[in-house]
Each structure stands twice: as C-alpha cells, then as structure tokens.
Amino acid sequence: MNANCLIYMFSSFLVAIFTITIGISTAQEGKWWPSKYGADDVIGAINEVTPAKVQQASKLIKQGKVYDLQLTLQPEGPAFPPRFYQFQLMYNNIHKSRWLGSNHFSWSDEVIAGNLGTFSQVDCLGHAGIEELFYNGRPWGEIATPGGLKTNSCDQIPPVVTRGVLIDIAGYKGVSVLPDDYVITVADIEGALKKQGNMKVEPGDVVIFHTGWIQSYWLKDNKRYISSEPGPSTEAAKWLVEKRVTAVGADNWGVEAFPLKNGEAFPLHQELITKNGIYLLENVVTEKLARDKAYEFAFIMTFLKAKGSGQTWGTFAAVR
C-alpha cells in the first residue's frame, strides 16, 4: 500500500469521525428526558397544579370580577401562515318544508374549517419538538399517526384552575406596546414584579406577559401583528422553569420574540414545552388586566378537546 493510499484512508477516517461528531443530534445534547414527573407522564407541568394550588386560587377571588382573556374566532383574524380559519353559517329554516313539527321549529347550523393553531390557543406537549423528539423524549414516529397523536396530546390534559400572574412588561417600560421582536430579559421580569408590589412567581402558576401587541395591532395592522412580536428570551424561559410554572402566555401569536437575530427558530417553545412540559398560551387578551393593574388572580383554562391534537383552541378567564 503506497503512501498516497494511506493518506487517503486516513483522511477518509478523519472525515468520517468529523461527520459523526457534527452529526450528533441536537436533540441528544444535554439529555433532557425522562421528565421529572416520570417517564410515563403525559401532562407535564400541570402536575404542579395540586388541590392545594386550586384552593389557593379560589382565595384570590374577592371582587367576583371576571375577565375574558380570549379572542373571538373570526376569518378576519391574522394567523401564522399557512394557518387559516373559515366559517359558514347554514340557514336550515329558509324553506317551510324544513321546519319541524306542528310548532314549526327552525334552527341554524355552522360549518368551520381551519387550524387549531389560531386565535387564543394552547400549545400542548405534542406541539413542539427538537428534531424527531418530543416531550419525555418520545420519537415523532412512535407518537404520531395520520389520525392524530397517540400521546402528548391536548385531549389528555385536564382543565386548569390555578393562580395567575400578569407581568406587565409594557407598563414596566412605560410604553403602550413593546417594540417589534423585543426580547424580554430576566431583569425585565424581575423589575416588573418588583414594581408590581414585590410579587413572587410560585410553582403551579400560570404566568402571562402583557406586551401591548394585541391591543395595538390585532385587526388594525394584521401584517405587522403576524410578522414579528416581542417576547421572553430563552434565559427568561429557564428562569420560569426554575419557578416550576405550569404555563406561560402572552398577548401575541407565539409568546416568544420573533424573529430572532441569531437564526434560531422558537427556542422558547423547545425549552418550555419539549424539555420541561410547560404549556404555552398564545393570543391571550391582557389589555383589561393591565389597565386594572390586576396582577394576581384565579386563572381558569378550558379548551377544545380534539382527540390527538398537539394544539387546540383555549378558553381563558381570570377572576378576582
């Protein structure tokens, strides 16, 4: 074997080693599974909402004032492309021949089409992944079928009643709306909480950020609304993980800052949902909460239980 052949073989060996090294899956780096809630867990941080936590939330109701935190489903609303929503009203009482009974009962029906990932929504544990792995290290090929997710799905989680905390970052910054793609830092969060009365974030809480995005651009400048957004940094997400929160929401379409200048795509989704089982609540209407300085409240979340879905329409309410 001549020298050139040996050099070629050695070079090929180095290339192979280099390829294997750089090819190590991003999903495998710093192994983040099994979940701290157990390898078989399917509800993630909702485990933090104990009966004691529900009782704590009930004690926050002192005025009996209810805040509706959800957007209205309507075709005009902007959605992350190519998602859409369509609605058609069916008039079933146009012709007398369709009336029922001697009392001439008439009615209406509706037909809808579109994505569950629109409007006020819950990002469940089967929504965001790192490469082929999803919450609790479950491979996509093992949990997904054409008919829906076999696990990590929205229909597996219960309704949530817990303590809600509004963090008014726009108010802390003294603006009505944060700038496009503004990255909310840990210092911002801690500063806002201090300004709001030295508030604490506790295990099982639902934390909601007020950025001013919905009140400024929803149905007013749809293109701007959906093309960017302010939101928490990955470091802020890790801060929230340390607090053991159940869910993180914001008054925008994706919760986290977008687009990021470092080329990453939705790292907060991965940190919260995929690695830690913390839910994201998108398009939460926070304007009235911020106006009333309602920073602490009983938070109630129900949702459309679509079997096998990774995300779904949510119904959010705050009660003081």
C-alpha positions in Angstrom: 0.0 0.0 0.0 1.6 3.2 -1.1 1.8 6.5 0.9 -1.0 8.2 -1.2 -3.4 5.4 -0.4 -2.6 5.6 3.3 -3.1 9.3 3.3 -6.4 8.9 1.5 -7.6 6.3 4.0 -6.5 8.4 7.0 -8.2 11.4 5.5 -11.4 9.4 4.9 -11.3 8.2 8.5 -11.0 11.8 9.8 -13.8 12.9 7.7 -16.0 10.1 9.0 -15.2 10.9 12.6 -15.9 14.6 11.9 -19.2 13.8 10.2 -20.2 11.6 13.2 -19.2 14.3 15.6 -21.1 17.2 14.0 -23.9 14.8 13.2 -24.7 14.1 16.9 -28.3 15.0 17.2 -29.2 18.4 18.7 -32.0 16.6 20.4 -29.4 14.4 22.2 -27.4 17.2 23.6 -27.7 17.5 27.4 -30.3 14.7 27.7 -33.5 16.3 29.0 -35.6 13.2 29.4 -37.2 11.4 31.1 -39.4 14.1 32.6 -39.1 14.9 36.3 -42.7 13.9 36.5 -41.8 10.4 35.4 -41.0 8.5 32.1 -44.7 7.7 31.6 -46.0 11.2 32.2 -48.2 12.8 29.6 -49.4 16.1 31.3 -46.2 17.8 32.2 -46.2 20.8 34.4 -50.0 20.5 35.1 -48.7 18.1 37.8 -47.8 21.3 39.7 -51.5 22.2 40.0 -52.3 20.4 43.2 -55.6 20.5 45.1 -53.9 23.0 47.5 -53.0 25.2 44.5 -56.6 25.2 43.3 -57.7 26.2 46.8 -55.1 29.0 46.8 -56.5 30.3 43.5 -60.1 30.3 44.9 -59.0 32.5 47.8 -57.9 35.2 45.3 -61.5 35.8 44.3 -62.5 38.7 46.4 -64.5 41.0 43.9 -66.2 38.5 41.8 -64.9 40.2 38.7 -64.4 38.1 35.6 -62.0 38.9 32.8 -62.5 37.3 29.4 -59.0 36.6 28.1 -59.8 35.0 24.7 -60.0 36.4 21.2 -63.1 35.9 19.1 -62.8 33.3 16.3 -63.3 35.1 13.0 -61.9 34.8 9.5 -60.5 38.3 9.6 -58.1 37.5 12.3 -54.4 37.1 11.4 -52.8 33.6 11.8 -49.2 32.3 11.5 -49.1 31.2 7.8 -50.3 29.0 6.3 -52.9 28.6 9.1 -56.4 29.8 8.4 -59.9 29.9 9.8 -63.2 29.9 7.8 -66.8 30.0 8.9 -70.0 29.4 7.1 -73.5 29.8 8.5 -76.0 27.3 7.2 -79.6 28.5 7.3 -81.8 25.5 7.8 -85.1 27.3 8.0 -85.2 29.0 4.6 -87.9 26.7 3.3 -91.1 25.8 5.1 -90.5 22.2 4.1 -87.6 22.1 6.5 -89.5 23.3 9.6 -90.0 20.6 12.1 -93.1 19.7 14.0 -96.5 21.4 14.2 -94.8 24.2 16.1 -92.5 24.9 13.0 -89.2 24.6 14.8 -86.4 26.2 12.9 -82.6 26.4 13.6 -79.2 27.3 12.3 -76.0 25.3 11.8 -72.4 26.3 11.3 -69.6 24.8 9.3 -66.0 25.7 10.2 -62.6 24.8 8.6 -59.2 25.8 9.7 -56.3 25.2 12.0 -56.5 24.7 15.8 -53.3 26.7 16.0 -55.1 30.0 15.6 -56.6 32.7 17.9 -56.4 32.0 21.6 -54.8 28.6 21.8 -53.0 26.1 24.0 -49.7 24.6 22.7 -49.7 21.1 24.3 -46.9 18.7 24.7 -47.1 17.2 21.3 -46.8 20.6 19.5 -43.1 21.4 19.7 -40.0 19.2 19.3 -36.3 19.1 19.0 -35.6 17.2 15.7 -37.6 13.9 16.0 -38.0 14.0 19.8 -40.9 15.5 21.7 -41.8 15.8 25.4 -40.4 13.0 27.5 -38.1 12.0 24.7 -40.8 10.4 22.6 -39.9 10.0 18.9 -42.4 11.5 16.5 -42.6 8.2 14.6 -43.9 6.5 17.7 -46.5 9.0 18.8 -47.9 10.3 15.5 -50.5 8.8 13.2 -52.4 10.3 10.3 -55.4 10.4 12.7 -53.6 12.3 15.4 -51.1 11.9 18.3 -51.3 8.7 20.3 -49.9 10.6 23.3 -48.6 14.1 24.4 -52.0 15.3 23.0 -54.3 18.0 24.2 -57.2 15.6 25.0 -55.1 14.0 27.7 -54.9 17.1 29.9 -57.5 18.3 32.4 -59.0 21.8 32.8 -56.7 24.0 34.9 -57.7 26.2 37.8 -54.7 27.9 39.5 -53.0 31.2 40.5 -52.5 33.5 37.5 -49.8 36.2 37.5 -49.7 39.0 34.9 -46.3 40.5 34.3 -46.9 43.9 32.6 -43.6 44.4 30.7 -45.1 47.2 28.6 -46.2 49.1 31.7 -42.8 48.5 33.3 -41.1 50.0 30.3 -43.6 52.9 30.3 -44.9 52.2 26.8 -48.3 51.1 25.4 -46.6 48.4 23.3 -43.2 46.9 23.2 -41.1 47.2 20.0 -41.1 44.6 17.3 -39.1 41.5 18.3 -38.2 43.0 21.7 -36.6 40.3 23.8 -37.8 40.3 27.4 -35.0 39.6 29.8 -34.8 38.2 33.3 -34.0 41.7 34.5 -37.2 42.9 32.9 -39.3 40.3 34.6 -37.8 40.8 38.0 -38.1 44.6 37.6 -41.7 44.4 36.6 -42.5 42.0 39.5 -40.8 44.4 41.9 -42.8 47.4 40.5 -46.0 45.3 40.9 -45.5 45.0 44.6 -42.6 42.6 45.0 -44.6 39.8 43.6 -43.4 36.2 43.6 -43.8 33.5 40.9 -44.7 30.2 42.5 -44.9 26.5 41.5 -48.1 25.8 39.5 -48.7 29.4 38.5 -49.7 30.5 35.0 -47.6 33.5 34.0 -48.9 35.8 31.4 -46.9 38.6 29.8 -48.6 41.9 28.7 -46.7 43.4 25.7 -49.5 45.6 24.2 -49.3 43.6 21.0 -53.0 42.6 20.6 -54.5 45.9 21.6 -52.1 47.7 19.2 -52.2 45.6 16.1 -54.9 42.9 16.2 -57.4 43.6 13.3 -55.7 47.0 13.0 -52.4 46.0 11.3 -52.6 42.3 10.7 -49.5 42.1 8.6 -47.4 43.7 11.4 -49.1 41.6 14.0 -48.1 38.3 12.5 -44.7 39.3 11.0 -43.0 39.8 14.4 -43.6 40.0 18.1 -41.9 40.8 21.4 -41.4 38.0 24.0 -39.3 36.4 26.6 -35.7 35.2 26.0 -34.5 31.6 26.4 -32.8 32.7 29.6 -36.2 34.1 30.8 -37.7 30.7 29.9 -35.1 28.9 32.0 -35.9 31.3 34.9 -39.6 30.3 34.6 -38.6 26.6 34.5 -36.8 27.1 37.8 -40.0 28.6 39.3 -41.9 25.4 38.2 -44.7 27.3 36.5 -47.4 25.3 34.7 -47.9 27.6 31.7 -46.6 30.8 30.1 -48.8 33.0 28.0 -48.7 36.4 26.2 -50.8 38.8 24.2 -49.3 37.8 20.9 -49.4 34.9 18.5 -46.3 32.9 19.6 -45.4 34.1 23.1 -41.6 34.4 22.3 -39.7 37.1 20.5 -39.8 36.7 16.7 -37.8 36.8 14.5 -34.6 36.2 16.4 -31.5 37.7 15.0 -29.3 34.7 15.8 -31.1 32.5 13.4 -32.8 30.3 15.9 -36.5 29.4 15.5 -38.8 29.2 18.5 -36.2 28.1 21.1 -38.6 29.1 24.0 -41.1 26.5 22.7 -38.4 23.9 22.9 -37.2 24.9 26.4 -40.6 25.1 27.9 -42.8 22.5 26.1 -40.3 19.9 24.8 -37.8 19.8 27.6 -40.0 20.7 30.6 -43.6 20.1 29.8 -44.7 23.7 30.4 -47.6 24.8 28.2 -47.7 27.9 26.0 -50.9 30.0 25.9 -51.0 32.2 22.8 -53.1 35.2 21.9 -54.2 35.9 25.5 -56.1 39.1 25.8 -54.5 41.1 28.6 -55.5 44.7 28.0 -58.1 45.0 30.7 -56.0 43.1 33.2 -53.1 45.6 32.6 -55.5 48.6 32.7 -56.9 47.5 36.1 -53.5 46.5 37.5 -54.9 43.1 38.1 -51.6 41.3 38.5 -52.8 38.3 40.6 -56.0 36.3 40.0 -57.6 32.9 39.8 -56.9 31.6 36.3 -59.2 29.2 34.6 -58.3 27.3 31.4 -60.6 25.0 29.5 -60.1 24.1 25.8 -61.5 22.2 22.9 -60.6 18.5 23.5 -59.8 17.5 20.0 -58.5 13.9 20.1 -54.9 13.6 19.0 -54.2 17.3 18.7 -50.9 18.9 19.6 -52.5 22.3 20.0 -56.1 23.5 20.4 -58.3 26.5 20.9 -58.3 27.6 24.5 -60.8 29.4 26.7 -59.0 31.5 29.3 -60.5 33.6 32.1 -59.2 35.5 35.1 -61.3 36.0 38.2 -60.6 38.5 41.0 
